[in-house]
Amino acid sequence: MSYEIEVVGLTKSFGQRNVVEDLHFTVNSGEIMGFLGPNGAGKTSTMRMLTSYWPPSSGKAKVGGFDVFEQSMEVRRRVGYLPEHVPLYHDMEVTEYLTFVAKAKQVAGRYQSGMVDALIERTGLAEVRRQPIATLSKGYRQRVGLAQALVNNPKVLILDEPTTGLDPAQIIEIRQLIKELSLGHTILLSTHILPEVEMVCDRVIIINRGQIVAIDTVENLTRELTKTQMTSVVVAGPADQVKVAIRSVPGVLVTEQHKWDKPGQVHFIVHANLSHDIRGDLAKAIVMAGFPLLELTAHTMSLEDIFLELTTRGRKSSSTDPAARAGRLN
């Protein structure tokens, strides 16, 4: 297996506090790896070490086979980095700035103009290429930041919140661009937009309080964390009476009401033992109670559910274990 990023025991400390502690992970060549965690979990600190901005306090990390501390210049030649707050020169025009970055990254002079032109087209900057960066919207500035990360055609892209400030149409465009970039680049992607991760990433790393709590595909994490059979039902009727009908079904553990904006309708996620498929009995109980059953579908954990489970584990009020929640939700 060819790894573009290898991390072994990576730790970063400030005084007595470890902001990142004993991280171990690899990212395969051509893979898009999601990097998730709450604010302050250590994502940005990890990215800064992987890009040789910060030295690790202990442990090792290699990018493209080069040590981020001992061979930092080789790492920087092979990495494109988009930080969350992009440091741009606002007095420069877009083309001027990207040409400056190409020179700084030692792109050969004969290739600079063509590369800058291609990146401007690729990142949707053609109509603002002659504008000073100071006059651009936040969304366009984010595009300039992405373009500068690509200037040296790096093997590895490290992107910290790349869709910040973009409108929905632009987010879709950048998301598609990131997927296309994986054909020639390995990508470590940090974002708070969890559906974006599900649509783009091959695997995810979830970090909390400086430590990794999970590394896997979303599908495997869902399978591992699912403790109950979950069924989504939408019923026309009063919530309290519908709940009584649902609770009459043998095997039901939890009836969890979700927000539903349609008048006269209620939405429940019904939890039951994994060993017993209750859907037939559930539909029969609701209809026999005299309530129209509008929707009944199998429900699986979303990435948001997984994220909350792994980053709030141990906090009783946020537990997704039906046994722990039954007293609050039944």
N, C-alpha and C positions, 0 to 999 in steps of 0.2 A: 504494500500500500504506500502511495506517495503522499506525504504530508507537506503542506505548505506552511502550516503553523503547528509548532509543537511546544507545549507548555508543561513544565515539570516542577511542582513545588513552588510556584511563583508567589511571592509575598512582597507587599509594600507596606512599610510602617512609617508613621510620623510620631516620633517620641515613643510612647508606650502603646500606641494604638495601631493595630493592624487594619488598614482599610481594605486590603486584599490579603487573603491568607491561604497558602498551600493549594493553589489552583493546579489542576491536572487536566489537560484536554488536548485534543488534536483536531485540526481541520484539514480535510482531504483536498487534494488538488481539484479545482473546478467546483467545489462545494459552496453553497450559500448557507452559512451558519448564522442563525438568529442568536442574539446575545441580549437576554432579557433580565430585568430585575427592577425592584423599586428604586426610587430616587435615593442616592446615597449608598447603593448596594456594592459599588466598586467597579461598575462597568467602565466608566471613563478612565479611572486609574489604570485598569488593565489595558485599555486601548493605548494609553500614553506609554506604557511600558513596551507594548508590542511594536510601536512605531519609533522606539528609541528616544522619545521625548523625556521620559523619566527612567532612571536605572532601577532595577528591582533591588529590594533590600536583601532578598535571598531567593534561591531557586533559579531556574533556567527557562529561557524561552528562545526559540529559533523561528525565524521567518525565512522561507526559501532556503533553509539549510544553514542560515547564518545566525550567530548568537547576537541578540539584541543589545547586549552590553559590550562584548569584546569585538564585535564586527559591525558596529552601529552604522557606519557609512554604507556598507554593503546592503544592510537591511533597508536603509532609506532609499537606496536606488531601486528597490524592488517593491516598495510600498507606496500606495496612494492613500492619503488620509484626509477624510472630511470630518473635522471636529464639529461638535454641536453648534458652537458659535464661530462662524467662519471668519478668520482674520483676513480681510480684504483691504486693498489700498483704494480708498473711495475716490481719490482724485484722478485715478487712471480710467481710461476707457476699457471696455471689456477685452477687446482684441489686444490692446497694449498690455493689460495686466497678464493675460494668458501667455503672451510672448515673453514677458518678463519672467514668469514662472518657468517656462520652457528653458530659458537661458540659465536660470538658477539651478534647474535640475539637470543641466548639462546635456540637453537634447542637441544633437548635431545641428549646426546652423542650416544646412541644406534641407533639413526635415521640419524645421520650426514652423514655417508659414503654412505648409500643407497640413501639419498636425493640428495647429490652432484652428484652421478653417474647418477641418473635419470634426473637431470637438464642438465647435460652435453650432454646427448643423446637428450633431448627434444629441446635444443637450438642449436644443430649442432656443438658442440665443441669437439667431440670425438677425431678428428685427431690432435687437438692442446692442449689436456688436460695437457700434460707434458711440454709444452713450457712456458718460461717466458712471462708474459704479454707484456713486452717491445718489444718482437720480433713479436707481432701479428699485422696484418693489422688493419686499423680503423674499418672495418666491423666486424672482429672477436672481437675486443675490445667492440663493441656495443653489441655483443651477450653475452659477459661476464657480461656486465652491466645489461642486461635483466635477466640473470641467477641469479645474486645477488639479484635482486628485488623479485625473486620468492622463495628465499631460505627458508623463514619462512612460506611458503604456505599462503600468506596473503589473506584476504577477499577482499581487495581493492588494485588495481594496479593503480598507477599514473605514466603515461609514457609521458615524454617530448621529442618529436622527436625520437622515437625508431628506425626508419629506417635510420637515418643519417649515411652516409658513406657506405651503403650497395649497392651492385650491383643489377640490376633488378631481377635476379633470387633469390637473398637473400631477397629482399623486398617482393616478393611473398610468400616466406617461412615464414617470420616473420609475414606478414599480416595474413596468415592462422593460425599461432600459436596464434596470438592475438584473432582471432575469436574462436578458440578452448578454450582459457583460459576463455572466458566469461561464459562457462558452470559452472565454479566453482569460478569465480571472478567477481567483479564489476570493470569496467575499465574507467578511465578518460584519454583520449588520445589527446595530443596536437601534431599537425603536420602541416607542410606547404604543404604537398602533398595532394591536395584536392581530387583527384580521390580515394585516399586511404580511405578518410573519407566516401565517398559515398559507397564504397564497404564493409566497416567494421562496421560503426557506426549506432546505432539505432536512436539517435537524435544528434543534434549539439547545442552547445552554441557558439555564436559569440560575442566577446568582442572587444570594440574599445575605446581607450583613458580611460581605467580603468572602463568602464561601459558596462553592457550587452545590446546589441542591438537586440538580437533574441535568442530564445530557442524553438526548434521544430524539427520535422523531415524535411529532405530535401524536401520531397514531399509537405508537408504543406507550407513550406516557398516558394516553387515555385508557388503554387497556390495563395498564398497571394500577392506575388510581381509581378505576371504576369499582366501587364496592357494592353497588345495587343495580338492579334493572330499573331504568328510568323511562317513563312514558309521559309524553306531553299530551294534555287533553284541553280542548276548548269547548266549553259547554254554555248553552243559553240557559241562564237561571241564576238565582241568588246564591252567592258564594257559600253561605253557611249550610244551606240545604244540599247543594251539590257535594260539598265536602262530606256530609253524612253518608251520602250514597257511595262515594268513593271509599270511605273508611269501612264500609260494610263488606268489602271484597277481601276474602282471606289472602294473607300474604302481604298486604299493604303495610309498609313501615312508616312512611312519611308522606304527607300531602302538603306540598310547598306551593303557595299561591304566588304567581308572578303578576307584575303590572300588565294590564291589558286595557287599551283605550277604547274599545268598542262597547257602547252602552248595552247593558243587558247580558253581556257575556263575561265569563270568567276563564282564567287560564291557570291550570295547575300542572306542576311536575310531580308525578306520582312515583315514589320509590318503593321497590319490592325486592324480595330475596332474589338473587341471581338464579337460583335453582328452579324458579317457578315463573312461567310466562303468564302474566295476569291480564294480558290485553283483551282476550275474549270475555273473561268474566267482568272486566272493568267496563267495557262497552255495554254489556248486557245490564249491569247494575245501574248505569246512568240512564239508559233508555227505559228500563222498567220503573225507575223512579219518576218518569214523566218529563225528563229534560232532553231537549234536542242535543245530540252529540254532533258538534260541528267539525271537530278535528281530533284525530287520535294518531299519534306518530311516536316511533321510538326516539328517545332523546339521548344524545351522547354529550360527554363533557366537551366544552369549548376550550380553546387555549386560555381564555380568560379564567374559566373555572380551574384549570390546571395551575395557572399562575397564582391565583389566590390561595389554592390549597397548599402549594409548596412554599409560598412566601409568608403565609400566616399560620403555618403549622404550629400547634401548641397554644394558639389563642382560642379559647373555648368559643368565643362569640363568632368566630369566623370559620369554624370547623365545617367541612363538608361531609363528615361521617354521619350517616343518618341516625345511628344510635346516640350520638352526642347531641343531635339537633331535634330529636323526636319530641322532647318536652317543650321545645319552643315553637315547633311548626305544626304539630298535630292538632 
